[in-house]
């Protein structure tokens, strides 16, 4: 089952940057809009209450059980005809209106405005906002006072402020969007450079084989790992070619013997054919083993191998293979010492060295392993040594001992590939194989691997 590709990294970063900003900006705009709206309506309500106080102070309840407005000769907004400011005093038996209504009146109000204010229309059809209060005299007489002002005093200001507010927020969102786009482009530029250099590796016209550095502290370690993988793959390809060439060269000898014998006589002895076939089969198996070590067991840093779980069973196996030698095996392996790599590769390397040591040792074989901490944990090293008390190898021959097919004792069975296989596998993991003369008197083989 295939899965969808999903959103790209650029889209995800844009969404993570823009969606919260948009939501925060809209929420802030809504809060500011409500606050400004309440402030403007509250200001009009306060002005209406101030005028209601003044009107109430000029209201007089007459002995005739009627209300009268005594404003004197002063002129105010309630005396100008259709000024937009109106008041109405209402009782069951009487209605007084401001002079600004002239000889008209107002319809019944509605409670549909913010802050529970009244809405109405004046004789000219203009929208009004108003308040109401009950006036009570000391004799118990009461009346309802309505005071109105033009709604456009609030709505015009509110529209202007809202327009400026949302235009400002829109400009802010635009700035945030542009800034986020620039940040994403600049932030992802190292990834784009990494992708370009990866694509350049496929270009046969260039000699680029590494990504190099220069991507910043976050991506440089990734580039280093990719370079290490590319280098490891290149080494495996080179080793595969070398193995094929070695096998081709090694097969020439048995094939030449068979060809010469066939040319010499029509009846080739079956024993000779069998010996040469076994030789060819052994060569093929050896080279397949080397190819498997270099390819099929390519480094996979996902498993942890305890050293003693590999070395102790190998030592027991060697004792069973050569019981007649009664060798003393000295194993100095810390119980918690481990290596992150492929178990079969470790067994191949140590198996070859321990087999070689048990073949040549007189009485004793010593196997040791230790960890060497470096400045940074990722560069720590594992050092394993296999020593014997056998005849060893002459000092001038040590440099040649690890080369392919190099044998110094032609009377001892073997192909001369054991140390070469160990060196190849160690090199696959970025390690080394060094040969020295042991203090026991024989050969000391040391494998150094990164942990």
C-alpha positions in Angstrom: 0.0 0.0 0.0 1.4 3.4 -1.0 1.0 6.4 1.1 0.4 10.0 -0.1 3.3 12.3 -0.3 1.7 14.8 2.1 2.6 18.4 2.6 6.1 19.6 1.7 8.5 21.1 4.2 8.0 24.6 2.8 4.2 24.3 3.0 4.4 23.0 6.6 6.6 25.8 7.7 4.4 28.4 6.1 1.3 26.9 7.7 3.0 26.7 11.1 4.1 30.3 10.8 1.0 31.9 9.2 -2.0 30.0 10.7 -1.3 31.0 14.3 -0.5 34.6 13.2 -3.7 34.9 11.2 -5.8 33.5 14.1 -4.1 35.8 16.6 -4.5 38.8 14.4 -8.2 38.1 13.8 -8.8 37.5 17.5 -7.0 40.8 18.3 -9.1 42.6 15.7 -12.3 41.2 17.1 -11.4 42.3 20.7 -10.3 45.8 19.6 -13.5 46.2 17.4 -15.7 45.3 20.4 -13.8 47.5 22.7 -14.0 50.5 20.4 -17.7 49.8 19.7 -18.4 49.7 23.4 -16.4 52.8 24.0 -18.3 54.8 21.3 -21.7 53.7 22.4 -20.8 54.3 26.0 -19.7 57.8 25.2 -23.1 58.6 23.5 -24.9 57.0 26.4 -23.0 59.3 28.8 -23.9 62.4 26.8 -27.5 61.4 26.8 -27.5 60.9 30.5 -26.0 64.3 31.0 -28.7 65.9 29.0 -31.3 63.8 30.8 -30.1 65.2 34.1 -30.5 68.7 32.8 -34.0 68.1 31.4 -35.0 66.4 34.7 -33.8 69.4 36.6 -36.1 71.7 34.6 -39.2 69.5 34.9 -41.9 70.8 37.3 -45.0 69.0 38.5 -47.8 71.6 38.7 -50.7 71.6 41.2 -52.9 70.8 38.3 -51.3 67.4 38.3 -49.5 68.2 35.0 -45.8 68.3 34.2 -44.2 71.4 32.7 -40.7 72.0 31.3 -39.2 75.3 32.4 -36.0 76.0 30.5 -36.3 79.7 30.5 -35.2 81.7 27.5 -31.9 79.8 27.1 -31.3 78.1 23.7 -29.8 74.6 23.5 -29.8 71.6 21.1 -33.4 70.7 22.1 -34.7 74.1 20.8 -33.5 73.8 17.2 -36.0 72.3 14.9 -35.0 68.7 13.9 -31.6 69.1 15.4 -31.3 65.4 16.0 -31.6 65.8 19.8 -35.0 65.1 21.2 -36.8 64.3 24.4 -40.2 63.0 25.2 -41.9 63.0 28.7 -44.7 60.4 28.9 -47.4 59.8 31.4 -50.7 58.0 31.1 -52.4 61.3 30.8 -49.8 63.6 29.3 -47.0 63.8 26.7 -44.4 66.6 26.6 -41.9 66.8 23.7 -38.9 68.9 23.0 -39.2 72.0 20.8 -36.8 70.3 18.3 -39.7 68.0 17.3 -41.7 71.1 16.4 -45.3 69.8 16.4 -44.4 66.2 15.7 -43.8 63.2 18.0 -41.8 59.9 18.0 -43.0 56.4 17.6 -42.6 53.8 20.3 -38.9 52.9 20.8 -37.2 49.5 20.5 -34.5 48.0 22.7 -32.2 46.7 19.9 -29.1 48.8 20.3 -25.9 47.9 22.2 -25.8 48.6 26.0 -29.6 48.2 26.0 -30.1 51.6 24.4 -33.3 52.5 22.5 -33.6 52.8 18.7 -36.0 55.1 17.0 -36.4 57.4 14.0 -37.2 61.2 13.9 -39.8 62.8 11.6 -37.1 63.2 8.9 -36.3 59.5 9.0 -32.9 59.8 10.7 -31.9 56.9 13.0 -31.8 57.7 16.7 -30.3 56.2 19.8 -31.7 56.9 23.2 -32.1 56.2 26.8 -35.0 56.1 29.2 -35.4 56.9 32.9 -38.3 57.3 35.4 -38.8 60.7 37.0 -40.5 60.7 40.5 -41.6 63.7 42.5 -41.9 63.9 46.2 -45.7 63.7 46.0 -45.5 60.4 44.3 -46.1 61.6 40.7 -43.9 59.8 38.1 -43.2 60.1 34.4 -41.0 58.3 31.8 -38.4 60.5 30.2 -36.9 59.5 26.8 -33.8 61.3 25.5 -32.5 60.7 21.9 -29.5 61.7 19.8 -28.5 61.0 16.2 -27.1 57.4 15.8 -24.8 58.6 13.0 -22.6 60.3 15.7 -21.6 56.8 16.7 -22.0 54.9 13.5 -19.9 57.3 11.4 -17.0 57.2 14.0 -17.3 53.5 14.3 -17.2 52.9 10.6 -14.1 55.1 10.3 -12.3 53.5 13.2 -13.2 50.0 11.9 -11.9 50.8 8.5 -8.6 52.0 9.8 -8.4 49.1 12.3 -8.9 46.3 9.7 -6.7 48.0 7.1 -4.0 48.2 9.7 -4.4 44.6 10.6 -4.5 43.6 6.9 -1.2 45.4 6.4 0.2 43.6 9.5 -0.9 40.2 8.1 0.7 41.1 4.8 3.9 42.0 6.5 3.9 38.8 8.5 3.2 36.7 5.4 6.1 38.4 3.5 8.4 38.0 6.4 7.5 34.4 6.9 8.1 33.6 3.2 11.5 35.3 3.4 12.3 33.4 6.6 11.3 30.0 5.1 13.3 30.7 1.9 16.4 31.8 3.8 16.0 29.0 6.3 15.6 26.3 3.7 18.4 27.6 1.5 21.0 25.2 3.0 18.6 22.3 2.2 18.3 23.6 -1.4 22.0 23.7 -1.7 22.3 20.2 -0.3 19.7 19.0 -2.9 21.7 20.7 -5.7 24.9 19.1 -4.6 23.2 15.7 -4.3 21.9 16.1 -7.9 25.4 17.1 -9.0 26.7 13.8 -7.8 24.7 12.2 -10.7 26.4 14.4 -13.3 29.0 12.4 -15.0 30.7 15.5 -16.4 31.8 16.5 -12.9 34.1 14.8 -10.6 32.1 15.5 -7.4 31.9 12.5 -5.1 31.3 14.3 -1.8 28.7 16.8 -0.5 31.3 18.7 1.5 30.4 21.2 4.2 28.9 24.7 4.4 25.3 23.9 5.2 25.3 25.3 8.7 25.7 23.5 12.1 22.4 21.7 11.7 23.0 20.1 8.3 26.7 19.7 8.3 26.6 16.5 10.4 24.0 15.1 8.0 26.2 15.9 5.1 29.1 14.2 6.8 27.1 11.1 7.3 26.0 11.1 3.7 29.6 11.6 2.6 30.7 8.7 4.8 28.0 6.5 3.2 29.1 7.5 -0.3 32.7 6.8 0.5 31.7 3.4 2.0 29.7 2.5 -1.1 32.6 3.6 -3.3 35.0 1.4 -1.3 32.6 -1.5 -1.6 32.3 -1.1 -5.4 36.1 -0.9 -5.6 36.5 -4.0 -3.5 33.9 -5.8 -5.6 35.9 -5.1 -8.7 39.1 -6.2 -6.9 37.4 -9.4 -5.7 36.4 -10.2 -9.3 39.9 -9.5 -10.6 41.4 -11.6 -7.8 39.0 -14.5 -8.5 39.8 -14.4 -12.1 43.5 -14.4 -11.4 43.2 -17.2 -8.8 41.2 -19.4 -11.2 43.9 -19.3 -13.8 46.2 -21.7 -11.9 43.9 -24.7 -11.5 42.4 -24.1 -14.9 45.9 -24.0 -16.4 46.8 -27.3 -14.7 43.7 -29.0 -16.1 44.4 -27.6 -19.5 48.0 -28.7 -19.5 47.1 -32.2 -18.3 44.3 -32.5 -20.9 46.8 -31.4 -23.6 49.4 -34.0 -22.4 47.1 -37.0 -22.2 43.6 -37.9 -23.3 42.8 -39.5 -20.0 43.0 -36.9 -17.2 43.2 -38.6 -13.8 40.1 -38.2 -11.8 42.0 -37.5 -8.6 43.7 -34.5 -10.3 40.3 -33.3 -11.6 38.8 -33.6 -8.2 41.7 -31.8 -6.5 41.5 -28.9 -9.0 37.7 -28.7 -8.7 38.0 -28.6 -4.9 40.6 -25.8 -5.3 38.3 -23.9 -7.6 35.3 -24.4 -5.2 37.4 -23.2 -2.3 38.5 -20.1 -4.2 34.9 -19.3 -5.2 33.7 -19.7 -1.6 36.4 -17.5 -0.3 35.7 -14.8 -2.7 31.9 -15.0 -2.2 32.6 -14.7 1.6 34.7 -11.6 1.0 32.0 -10.1 -1.3 29.3 -10.8 1.2 31.4 -9.1 3.9 31.8 -6.0 1.8 28.3 -5.8 0.4 25.6 -7.8 2.1 26.8 -6.9 5.5 27.2 -3.2 4.8 27.4 -1.1 7.9 24.1 -0.9 9.7 24.4 1.0 13.0 21.2 -0.3 14.4 22.5 -3.3 16.3 24.6 -3.6 19.4 26.9 -6.6 19.8 28.5 -7.6 23.1 32.1 -8.5 22.5 32.1 -11.5 24.9 29.1 -13.0 23.2 31.2 -13.3 20.0 34.7 -14.0 21.3 34.0 -16.7 23.9 32.0 -18.9 21.5 34.7 -18.5 18.9 37.4 -19.5 21.4 35.4 -22.7 22.3 35.0 -23.4 18.6 38.8 -23.2 18.0 39.4 -25.6 20.9 37.1 -28.1 19.3 38.8 -27.6 15.9 42.3 -28.3 17.2 41.9 -30.3 20.4 45.3 -31.9 20.0 47.1 -28.6 20.6 45.6 -28.1 24.1 46.0 -24.3 23.8 45.5 -21.9 26.7 43.1 -19.2 25.7 43.4 -15.9 27.6 40.3 -13.8 27.1 40.4 -10.2 28.6 37.0 -8.9 27.6 35.0 -6.4 29.8 31.5 -7.9 30.2 29.7 -4.7 29.1 32.0 -3.8 26.2 30.0 -3.6 23.0 30.2 -2.5 19.3 27.5 -1.0 17.2 27.7 -2.9 13.9 27.0 -6.1 12.1 27.6 -9.3 14.2 28.5 -11.4 11.2 31.2 -9.0 10.2 32.7 -9.0 13.7 32.6 -12.8 13.7 34.3 -13.0 10.3 37.1 -10.7 11.4 37.7 -12.3 14.8 37.2 -15.8 13.5 39.9 -15.4 10.9 42.4 -13.9 13.4 41.7 -16.5 16.1 41.8 -19.3 13.5 45.2 -18.0 12.3 46.5 -17.7 15.9 45.3 -21.2 16.9 47.0 -22.6 13.7 50.4 -21.2 14.6 50.4 -21.0 18.4 52.5 -23.3 20.4 50.7 -23.2 23.7 48.9 -19.9 24.3 46.6 -17.4 22.5 45.5 -14.1 24.1 42.5 -12.1 23.0 41.9 -8.6 24.4 39.4 -5.8 23.8 39.1 -2.3 25.1 37.4 1.0 24.3 39.4 4.1 23.7 37.4 7.3 24.4 38.1 10.3 22.1 37.4 14.0 22.4 33.8 13.5 21.0 31.7 10.4 21.7 31.0 9.8 18.0 34.7 9.3 17.5 35.3 6.7 20.2 37.2 3.6 19.1 37.2 -0.1 19.9 40.5 -1.9 19.9 40.7 -5.7 19.7 44.0 -7.7 19.7 44.7 -11.4 19.0 48.1 -12.6 19.9 49.9 -16.0 19.8 53.2 -17.5 21.0 53.9 -19.1 17.6 56.8 -18.4 15.2 55.4 -15.1 14.1 56.3 -13.2 11.0 59.6 -11.5 10.3 59.5 -7.7 10.7 60.3 -7.0 7.1 57.3 -9.2 6.1 54.7 -7.6 8.3 53.8 -5.0 5.8 53.1 -7.6 3.1 51.2 -10.1 5.3 47.8 -8.4 4.9 47.9 -8.3 1.1 45.7 -10.4 -1.1 47.0 -14.0 -1.5 50.3 -13.3 0.3 51.6 -16.6 1.9 55.0 -17.1 3.6 54.6 -20.8 4.3 53.6 -22.7 1.2 53.5 -26.0 3.1 50.6 -24.9 5.3 47.1 -25.3 3.8 45.4 -22.0 3.0 44.7 -19.4 0.3 46.4 -16.4 1.9 43.1 -14.5 2.0 42.3 -14.6 5.7 44.1 -11.4 6.8 43.1 -9.7 3.6 39.4 -10.4 4.4 39.9 -9.0 7.9 41.5 -5.8 6.5 38.7 -5.4 3.9 35.9 -5.7 6.5 37.7 -3.4 9.0 38.1 -0.9 6.2 34.4 -1.2 5.4 33.6 0.1 8.9 36.2 2.8 8.7 38.7 0.8 10.8 42.2 -0.6 10.4 44.1 -3.8 10.8 47.7 -3.5 12.1 50.2 -6.4 12.4 53.0 -6.4 15.0 55.3 -8.8 16.8 53.7 -9.9 20.0 55.4 -9.9 23.4 54.4 -13.6 23.5 56.7 -14.2 20.6 54.3 -14.7 17.8 52.0 -12.4 15.7 49.9 -9.6 17.2 46.9 -8.6 15.1 45.1 -5.4 16.1 41.7 -4.3 14.8 40.6 -0.7 15.5 37.0 0.2 14.8 34.9 3.3 15.4 32.1 2.6 17.9 
